[in-house]
Amino acid sequence: MLKRFISLLLLLLLLPCAAVMEETEVNTQLTHYLLLGQDGYAEDIVEDARTDTIVIVSLDEKYNRVIMTSVLRDSKIKNPNGNDTKANLLYRYFGFDGVIACLERELGIEIKGAVLVNFEHVKPVIDALGGVDIEITEAEYLAIRNILLGKDPNMPKGPGMTHMTGRIALAYMRARQTGSGGDFSRTERQRKVVGQLFDKCRDLSLFELVSVYNQVSSGMKMNLSAMDILGALSKGYGLVAGGASFEEFSIPQSGTYSYGTVGDSSSALNVNWKSNRTKFHELLNNP
């Protein structure tokens, strides 16, 4: 009787531990890449430009998904020298290595490589994939008209469901003054466009996917080798062809930041990186 009681007691004690181990099992089948976007109108990459688009693309072979995580450009972060700066200034002063080192440190991940994109070269890719269809608000409609000065044959007629060419979609992604939300809303718009492009790529062959890459590669700079690029395209294609889901995440998460300043009193987001790291890993390690 005593032996049975002890066995039952041990079982009860071990069950919570087993549950915790199951919940916190680390997903080791993830590959992370960094996508940086220069939000300007220059035709070529500009070395001293700010990277107002900062996205971590995570290819998850365990749970068959692609996760796109936006890091807001005004997020305050320690640069490689230990000083506070905005995230969108890291590349300007420290290059790929500096951005990668800081994000790896704060988020506890390993980033395989990085790509810097000039947004002007994204337009033909959107056109090549047939454009995107997105519902826009009155404020977004007015912002698009303001950016393009109302001079585009494909200009939306007003708010509502809109078919966007590459030029219209780029204006939509660039819009900042659209009411409440600020950069949170802008990065959400970027993820909407990329999400649709991701779905359109499901019907492409690997050859066609490489062709799309070639169209935008002239407006890219990267620290990936040719073999790394081939590996990323192959892995990405495998996920897309296998019906992978597309998931979105943003940093900072709600309730993990406050408004403040940095440097010359420039407005910034005081990010609780520890909390965001925890939330990020909860997403990575759970389907």
BADREN-207324 format. One line per 8 residues: number of its first residue (from 0); their letters; for each residue x, y, z of N, C-alpha, C. Coordinates in steps of 0.001 Angstrom, whole numbers, plus 500000, padded with zeros to 6 digits. Layout:
BEGIN
NUM> A> X:Y:Z:X:Y:Z:X:Y:Z ~ ... $
END
This chain:
BEGIN
0> MLKRFISL> 500832:498793:500000:500000:500000:500000:500869:501261:500000 ~ 501903:501258:500856:502801:502405:500948:503554:502596:499637 ~ 503983:501484:499021:504709:501565:497759:503834:502175:496661 ~ 502524:501779:496635:501610:502303:495638:501395:503806:495842 ~ 501323:504217:497123:501124:505636:497439:502322:506463:496967 ~ 503531:505947:497221:504750:506652:496820:504825:506758:495298 ~ 504455:505675:494599:504472:505681:493134:503503:506718:492591 ~ 502310:506767:493200:501308:507741:492760:501777:509164:493016 $
8> LLLLLLLP> 502431:509380:494158:502935:510700:494506:504014:511138:493521 ~ 504906:510237:493161:505967:510547:492200:505383:510886:490832 ~ 504343:510142:490452:503694:510385:489171:503078:511773:489135 ~ 502419:512160:490213:501804:513483:490292:502847:514587:490247 ~ 503997:514327:490850:505069:515325:490863:505724:515461:489497 ~ 505801:514353:488763:506484:514366:487472:505616:514879:486336 ~ 504305:514757:486471:503404:515185:485399:503564:516664:485048 ~ 503583:517592:486019:503787:519004:485666:505108:519244:484959 $
16> CAAVMEET> 506155:518526:485392:507464:518697:484756:507414:518259:483302 ~ 506713:517141:483043:506601:516647:481672:505849:517635:480812 ~ 504801:518253:481398:504012:519238:480648:504842:520446:480302 ~ 505673:520895:481258:506518:522065:481007:507536:521754:479922 ~ 508124:520536:479996:509102:520155:478986:508485:520134:477602 ~ 507206:519671:477523:506543:519599:476231:506250:520989:475685 ~ 505819:521893:476570:505465:523242:476148:506686:524044:475702 ~ 507842:523766:476303:509017:524585:476022:510010:523872:475096 $
24> EVNTQLTH> 509550:522828:474428:510435:522125:473502:510913:523081:472418 ~ 512209:523144:472212:512795:524110:471280:512693:523602:469843 ~ 512220:524441:468976:512125:524121:467554:513503:524334:466924 ~ 514126:523258:466504:515481:523344:465932:515462:523329:464401 ~ 514269:523355:463803:514174:523294:462344:513787:524650:461756 ~ 514416:525677:462273:514163:527048:461834:515409:527634:461181 ~ 515212:528366:460118:516291:529122:459501:515834:530563:459374 ~ 516613:531486:459934:516229:532895:459945:517075:533709:458969 $
32> YLLLGQDG> 516411:534564:458211:517088:535499:457316:516607:536916:457643 ~ 517463:537882:457366:517117:539273:457637:516896:540016:456322 ~ 515755:540676:456220:515432:541476:455049:515367:542945:455456 ~ 516217:543763:454835:516245:545199:455104:515783:545944:453856 ~ 514967:546962:454051:514460:547728:452923:514765:549204:453061 ~ 515334:549784:452017:515564:551227:451979:514310:551884:451421 ~ 513671:552683:452245:512405:553286:451859:512634:554645:451218 ~ 513323:554646:450097:513592:555897:449386:513229:555761:447929 $
40> YAEDIVED> 513532:556782:447151:513159:556781:445739:514372:556710:444814 ~ 515550:556435:445375:516737:556286:444547:516651:554988:443761 ~ 517277:554951:442601:517232:553759:441760:518150:552657:442278 ~ 519212:553041:442986:520188:552060:443449:520302:552086:444970 ~ 520998:551091:445503:521263:551034:446939:522091:552239:447348 ~ 521687:552878:448440:522419:554025:448985:523004:553599:450330 ~ 524316:553611:450424:524983:553052:451600:524638:553770:452907 ~ 524410:555085:452862:524168:555814:454107:522685:556036:454384 $
48> ARTDTIVI> 521815:555314:453670:520378:555471:453883:519928:554670:455102 ~ 518821:555084:455660:518241:554338:456769:517455:553144:456238 ~ 517429:552082:457016:516640:550911:456625:515332:550949:457416 ~ 514342:551598:456826:513073:551771:457520:512237:550502:457536 ~ 512628:549510:456757:511971:548207:456809:512971:547176:457320 ~ 512622:546549:458426:513481:545535:459045:512609:544317:459308 ~ 512871:543238:458603:512021:542052:458695:512879:540803:458881 ~ 512498:539979:459827:513126:538664:460010:512210:537640:459353 $
56> VSLDEKYN> 512731:536930:458369:511967:535887:457679:512430:534539:458228 ~ 511512:533821:458852:511847:532544:459480:511206:531405:458695 ~ 512036:530510:458164:511553:529338:457446:511479:528183:458444 ~ 510269:527734:458708:510031:526730:459743:509649:525401:459098 ~ 510619:524482:459039:510378:523188:458414:509686:522204:459358 ~ 509689:522480:460627:509017:521592:461589:507501:521753:461509 ~ 507044:523001:461523:505605:523259:461513:505108:523753:460153 ~ 505951:523638:459127:505574:523962:457746:504946:525359:457642 $
64> RVIMTSVL> 505746:526368:457914:505256:527745:457864:506402:528707:457585 ~ 506023:529888:457134:506954:530991:456952:506480:532105:457867 ~ 507364:532580:458728:507005:533623:459687:507720:534916:459304 ~ 506952:535971:459175:507507:537275:458829:507365:538200:460040 ~ 508499:538594:460607:508509:539414:461816:509063:540799:461520 ~ 508221:541817:461688:508649:543199:461471:509224:543771:462759 ~ 510382:544410:462654:510955:545152:463778:510786:546624:463448 ~ 510030:547336:464270:509732:548729:463959:510995:549572:463937 $
72> RDSKIKNP> 511071:550440:462952:512280:551223:462693:512686:552105:463864 ~ 511730:552586:464675:512037:553489:465794:512337:552759:467092 ~ 512443:551432:467030:512750:550664:468242:514137:551030:468762 ~ 514204:551368:470046:515506:551693:470648:516252:550392:470934 ~ 517523:550372:470554:518328:549169:470710:519780:549570:470960 ~ 520513:548749:471683:521930:549011:471912:522717:548647:470652 ~ 523516:549597:470163:524336:549294:468990:525551:548470:469412 ~ 526385:548011:468477:527541:547179:468849:528501:547853:469822 $
80> NGNDTKAN> 528454:549172:469916:529313:549886:470873:528666:550030:472239 ~ 527427:549550:472378:526737:549630:473664:525939:550900:473866 ~ 525811:551724:472829:525059:552970:472943:523663:552822:472358 ~ 522716:553592:472900:521350:553548:472403:521256:554166:471011 ~ 520475:553531:470154:520221:554056:468821:518884:553533:468348 ~ 518429:554003:467199:517233:553457:466584:517626:552278:465695 ~ 516726:551320:465595:517021:550118:464798:517316:550457:463345 ~ 516658:551481:462802:516854:551780:461374:518183:552468:461075 $
88> LLYRYFGF> 518987:552749:462104:520303:553354:461888:521441:552339:461996 ~ 521111:551116:462396:522158:550114:462610:522931:549814:461328 ~ 522233:549596:460227:522938:549263:458986:523788:550436:458511 ~ 523260:551641:458655:523959:552839:458170:525350:552968:458777 ~ 525469:552639:460065:526746:552842:460754:527532:551546:461024 ~ 526853:550395:460968:527547:549156:461342:527395:548037:460313 ~ 526673:548298:459220:526554:547312:458159:525761:546075:458556 ~ 525819:545071:457695:525081:543833:457940:525469:543197:459272 $
96> DGVIACLE> 526785:543127:459515:527256:542453:460725:526701:543098:461986 ~ 526621:544423:461990:526121:545130:463162:524646:544872:463409 ~ 523834:544921:462353:522394:544673:462506:522161:543247:462989 ~ 522837:542308:462337:522654:540899:462695:523064:540645:464143 ~ 524214:541168:464547:524703:540936:465909:523726:541471:466958 ~ 523173:542639:466712:522260:543257:467688:520947:542492:467786 ~ 520392:542078:466649:519125:541344:466679:519318:539933:467236 ~ 520434:539304:466914:520720:537979:467486:520844:538078:469001 $
104> RELGIEIK> 521497:539120:469460:521681:539320:470905:520344:539519:471612 ~ 519497:540358:471076:518243:540699:471741:517183:539609:471611 ~ 517201:538848:470502:516137:537881:470256:516567:536428:470448 ~ 517841:536209:470684:518288:534857:470962:518129:533892:469802 ~ 518440:534360:468594:518356:533517:467408:519654:533639:466613 ~ 519829:532745:465654:520960:532846:464734:520423:533215:463358 ~ 520925:534300:462799:520473:534766:461492:521462:534294:460437 ~ 520942:533539:459477:521778:532906:458460:522446:533919:457535 $
112> GAVLVNFE> 521738:534986:457212:522281:535999:456313:521287:537127:456144 ~ 521716:538171:455441:520875:539359:455288:520852:539845:453852 ~ 519734:540469:453502:519542:541046:452175:519041:542474:452342 ~ 519669:543386:451607:519236:544790:451592:518568:545048:450251 ~ 517316:545526:450276:516529:545718:449065:516207:547185:448865 ~ 516350:547648:447639:515854:548959:447251:514410:548769:446804 ~ 513473:549421:447484:512053:549193:447216:511652:549480:445771 ~ 512391:550361:445102:512048:550676:443714:512129:549435:442827 $
120> HVKPVIDA> 512948:548467:443232:513108:547262:442435:512080:546184:442782 ~ 511216:546489:443742:510176:545535:444114:508964:545675:443193 ~ 508773:546861:442632:507601:547113:441780:507459:546123:440632 ~ 508526:545854:439854:508354:544907:438741:508021:543495:439195 ~ 508447:543115:440396:508122:541782:440910:506626:541686:441180 ~ 506070:542735:441790:504623:542755:442058:503850:542696:440749 ~ 504320:543449:439756:503659:543433:438443:503777:542055:437795 ~ 504961:541443:437910:505179:540132:437290:504267:539068:437887 $
128> LGGVDIEI> 503886:539254:439153:503010:538297:439826:501538:538682:439708 ~ 501260:539715:438898:499871:540076:438632:499260:541067:439585 ~ 500095:541735:440403:499564:542721:441334:498934:542082:442559 ~ 498395:542917:443442:497764:542440:444673:496405:543113:444838 ~ 495520:542464:445560:494175:542995:445820:493997:543200:447315 ~ 493889:544457:447716:493836:544801:449132:492740:545837:449373 ~ 492023:545689:450470:491004:546674:450834:491660:547833:451565 ~ 491431:549050:451082:492065:550220:451678:491023:551143:452321 $
136> TEAEYLAI> 491471:551900:453311:490617:552854:454000:490645:554204:453272 ~ 489817:555106:453698:489818:556457:453136:491168:557126:453336 ~ 491735:556960:454548:493026:557573:454853:494130:556980:453982 ~ 494099:555687:453746:495111:555045:452903:494967:555485:451449 ~ 493732:555609:450992:493477:556092:449632:494055:557491:449429 ~ 493815:558370:450395:494323:559745:450294:495851:559767:450363 ~ 496431:558876:451179:497892:558820:451300:498522:558369:449981 ~ 497918:557398:449323:498422:556925:448031:498364:558046:446996 $
144> RNILLGKD> 497259:558754:446960:497116:559875:446023:498165:560950:446297 ~ 498422:561200:447572:499396:562227:447936:500809:561834:447517 ~ 501169:560562:447725:502507:560079:447370:502724:560140:445863 ~ 501717:559746:445099:501846:559684:443643:501312:560939:442952 ~ 500938:561932:443754:500421:563204:443239:499210:563007:442323 ~ 498504:561925:442544:497301:561645:441765:497569:561315:440313 ~ 498833:561109:439968:499201:560916:438556:499609:559466:438291 ~ 498607:558634:438136:498845:557254:437785:497573:556717:437147 $
152> PNMPKGPG> 497678:556072:435993:496481:555568:435319:495740:554505:436117 ~ 496424:553904:437086:495806:552857:437909:495423:553359:439297 ~ 495347:554688:439446:495026:555268:440747:493691:554737:441264 ~ 493640:554308:442531:492368:553849:443094:491294:554930:442977 ~ 490050:554517:442820:488935:555462:442691:488457:555955:444050 ~ 488838:555227:445087:488416:555582:446434:488704:554424:447368 ~ 488212:554509:448613:488437:553401:449552:487679:552150:449120 ~ 488104:551008:449647:487476:549738:449302:488477:548772:448699 $
160> MTHMTGRI> 487994:547639:448177:488873:546645:447577:489550:547232:446341 ~ 490869:547144:446300:491648:547790:445249:492661:546833:444648 ~ 492683:546768:443317:493735:546008:442638:494933:546929:442454 ~ 496070:546519:442969:497249:547371:442973:498333:546863:442036 ~ 498818:547734:441189:500027:547452:440412:501222:547625:441355 ~ 502403:547352:440858:503589:547514:441692:503740:548933:442214 ~ 503488:549939:441366:503658:551334:441775:502639:551720:442851 ~ 501396:551293:442694:500370:551595:443685:500667:550875:444994 $
168> ALAYMRAR> 501058:549591:444902:501354:548813:446101:502520:549402:446877 ~ 503521:549914:446148:504677:550509:446813:504278:551777:447556 ~ 503407:552590:446944:502902:553793:447623:502102:553399:448858 ~ 501320:552341:448744:500525:551831:449870:501432:551409:451023 ~ 502526:550714:450704:503450:550260:451739:504245:551411:452345 ~ 504484:552460:451559:505281:553578:452045:504476:554560:452894 ~ 503163:554551:452737:502316:555546:453401:502509:555519:454911 ~ 502692:556696:455485:502860:556805:456935:501716:557587:457577 $
176> QTGSGGDF> 501275:558634:456923:500237:559493:457485:498858:558947:457125 ~ 498434:557934:457854:497131:557323:457572:496272:557265:458828 ~ 496405:558268:459677:495641:558276:460917:496407:557584:462028 ~ 495689:556878:462904:496317:556228:464051:497117:555008:463596 ~ 498066:554621:464419:498836:553418:464125:500276:553674:463778 ~ 500563:554809:463090:501941:555153:462763:502675:554024:462062 ~ 503886:553752:462547:504722:552738:461913:504182:551331:462134 ~ 503366:551138:463178:502738:549837:463383:501840:549505:462183 $
184> SRTERQRK> 501062:550503:461742:500165:550298:460603:500955:550140:459312 ~ 502042:550889:459170:502843:550813:457951:503456:549427:457782 ~ 503998:548862:458865:504579:547526:458765:503496:546476:458546 ~ 502299:546719:459076:501186:545796:458830:500816:545800:457345 ~ 500832:546983:456720:500546:547061:455284:501617:546317:454481 ~ 502853:546448:454887:503930:545734:454197:503713:544225:454279 ~ 503304:543746:455447:503091:542307:455614:501892:541830:454796 ~ 500876:542685:454639:499725:542310:453808:500151:542080:452361 $
192> VVGQLFDK> 500975:542989:451841:501437:542859:450456:502302:541618:450306 ~ 503252:541437:451207:504151:540284:451128:503364:538983:451286 ~ 502361:538987:452156:501533:537805:452341:500834:537395:451055 ~ 500322:538380:450299:499673:538066:449022:500691:537559:448001 ~ 501877:538176:447982:502915:537720:447061:503323:536284:447393 ~ 503381:535989:448678:503711:534636:449129:502695:533638:448583 ~ 501404:533972:448680:500365:533078:448173:500467:532900:446660 ~ 500809:533976:445945:500928:533891:444491:502086:532983:444083 $
200> CRDLSLFE> 503112:532928:444913:504279:532095:444595:503994:530600:444736 ~ 502872:530249:445358:502541:528836:445541:502390:528117:444199 ~ 501951:528847:443183:501689:528230:441880:502890:528280:440937 ~ 504006:528808:441425:505192:528917:440575:506052:527660:440667 ~ 506752:527374:439597:507756:526313:439636:509029:526900:440239 ~ 509975:526039:440588:511251:526530:441128:511944:527422:440102 ~ 511852:527061:438824:512454:527872:437770:511821:529267:437736 ~ 510502:529329:437857:509807:530617:437840:510141:531440:439078 $
208> LVSVYNQV> 510312:530757:440214:510675:531463:441442:512061:532083:441315 ~ 512986:531342:440716:514332:531878:440479:514259:533065:439529 ~ 513369:533013:438552:513189:534112:437606:512709:535376:438327 ~ 511783:535201:439276:511303:536339:440072:512458:536928:440875 ~ 513265:536059:441468:514427:536526:442226:515368:537334:441329 ~ 515598:536865:440114:516502:537562:439198:515999:538965:438865 ~ 514677:539143:438859:514121:540453:438540:514409:541494:439619 ~ 514511:541045:440852:514729:541995:441946:516186:542021:442411 $
216> SSGMKMNL> 516999:541047:441999:518359:540916:442519:519256:542099:442168 ~ 518955:542798:441062:519783:543949:440692:519641:545083:441695 ~ 518570:545073:442445:518371:546105:443468:518642:545584:444861 ~ 519516:544578:444945:519835:543952:446230:521318:544035:446557 ~ 521574:544009:447838:522923:543798:448334:522782:542764:449443 ~ 523710:541808:449525:523551:540749:450516:524898:540243:451002 ~ 524864:539522:452114:526076:538893:452628:525947:537379:452573 ~ 525188:536904:451575:524999:535481:451362:525820:535023:450162 $
224> SAMDILGA> 526380:533838:450248:527111:533276:449109:526104:532752:448089 ~ 526583:532418:446904:525712:531869:445871:525061:530572:446352 ~ 525808:529757:447085:525258:528505:447602:524205:528775:448669 ~ 524442:529810:449502:523464:530181:450527:522155:530632:449883 ~ 522276:531422:448807:521086:531908:448107:520308:530747:447512 ~ 521031:529833:446870:520395:528661:446285:519705:527834:447363 ~ 520360:527692:448504:519780:526926:449607:518516:527578:450146 ~ 518543:528920:450273:517369:529652:450773:516203:529528:449807 $
232> LSKGYGLV> 516483:529678:448503:515425:529561:447500:514842:528147:447484 ~ 515710:527166:447578:515261:525775:447570:514415:525465:448794 ~ 514871:525920:449964:514136:525669:451200:512805:526412:451181 ~ 512832:527663:450729:511606:528439:450649:510616:527824:449683 ~ 511124:527361:448532:510247:526747:447541:509626:525460:448086 ~ 510429:524691:448821:509908:523461:449408:508740:523732:450347 ~ 508852:524798:451130:507771:525163:452041:506543:525643:451279 ~ 506778:526534:450304:505673:527079:449520:504930:525969:448793 $
240> AGGASFEE> 505678:525094:448110:505068:523999:447355:504370:522999:448279 ~ 504828:522935:449518:504231:522008:450480:503060:522592:451235 ~ 502560:523736:450794:501374:524334:451423:501640:525016:452741 ~ 502849:525538:452924:503192:526204:454182:502262:527373:454469 ~ 501989:527589:455734:501183:528739:456144:502073:529968:456268 ~ 501467:531134:456211:502191:532399:456350:501721:533070:457634 ~ 502658:533345:458538:502307:533958:459815:503045:535271:459993 ~ 502391:536186:460716:502947:537519:460938:503215:537755:462414 $
248> FSIPQSGT> 504237:538555:462678:504580:538941:464042:505230:540314:463955 ~ 505150:541080:465022:505803:542389:465020:506460:542652:466363 ~ 507538:543390:466317:508291:543782:467510:508439:545299:467493 ~ 508010:545970:468581:507571:545413:469867:506107:544999:469859 ~ 505794:544021:470712:504423:543587:470907:503678:544564:471816 ~ 502371:544529:471741:501540:545400:472565:501872:545202:474043 ~ 502027:546316:474764:502310:546263:476195:503764:546046:476538 ~ 504655:546030:475522:506076:545768:475801:506952:546954:475420 $
256> YSYGTVGD> 506364:548132:475338:507144:549312:474961:506480:550564:475527 ~ 507253:551642:475517:506729:552959:475878:507369:553970:474931 ~ 506814:555158:474870:507348:556190:473989:508419:556997:474715 ~ 509514:557251:474020:510609:558003:474622:511437:558693:473564 ~ 512681:558942:473872:513585:559617:472939:514943:558929:472957 ~ 515757:559268:471963:517114:558749:471893:517990:559794:471212 ~ 519253:559856:471609:520185:560781:470958:519768:562228:471084 ~ 519549:562866:469933:519238:564288:469910:517747:564539:470128 $
264> SSSALNVN> 517178:563838:471090:515756:563961:471435:514832:563470:470332 ~ 515357:562642:469443:514527:562041:468410:513578:561029:469055 ~ 512319:561026:468649:511341:560118:469247:511726:558666:468959 ~ 511476:557804:469931:511838:556391:469807:510909:555558:470673 ~ 510956:554245:470470:510179:553319:471272:511106:552626:472263 ~ 510821:552795:473544:511586:552101:474579:511088:550656:474635 ~ 511825:549755:474031:511386:548370:473877:511884:547508:475033 ~ 510974:546722:475597:511365:545706:476570:511764:544470:475760 $
272> WKSNRTKF> 513038:544375:475428:513503:543311:474557:513358:541931:475185 ~ 513478:541844:476511:513343:540551:477181:511942:539991:476984 ~ 510921:540836:477152:509534:540396:476970:509266:540010:475523 ~ 509811:540794:474579:509596:540495:473169:510304:539216:472753 ~ 511468:538987:473334:512195:537739:473051:511371:536534:473508 ~ 510784:536639:474697:509960:535543:475225:508764:535275:474326 ~ 508064:536335:473927:506882:536193:473069:507267:535643:471699 ~ 508398:536080:471191:508864:535621:469886:509157:534125:469911 $
280> HELLNNP> 509819:533676:470964:510151:532251:471067:508911:531397:471340 ~ 507905:531964:471985:506649:531240:472150:506032:530935:470790 ~ 506141:531914:469874:505636:531694:468522:506488:530672:467765 ~ 507798:530806:467863:508689:529910:467128:508568:528465:467556 ~ 508338:528256:468845:508360:526888:469388:506987:526231:469470 ~ 505962:526933:469012:504605:526368:469062:503899:526608:467733 ~ 503147:525613:467248:502438:525770:465967:501249:526705:466105 $
END
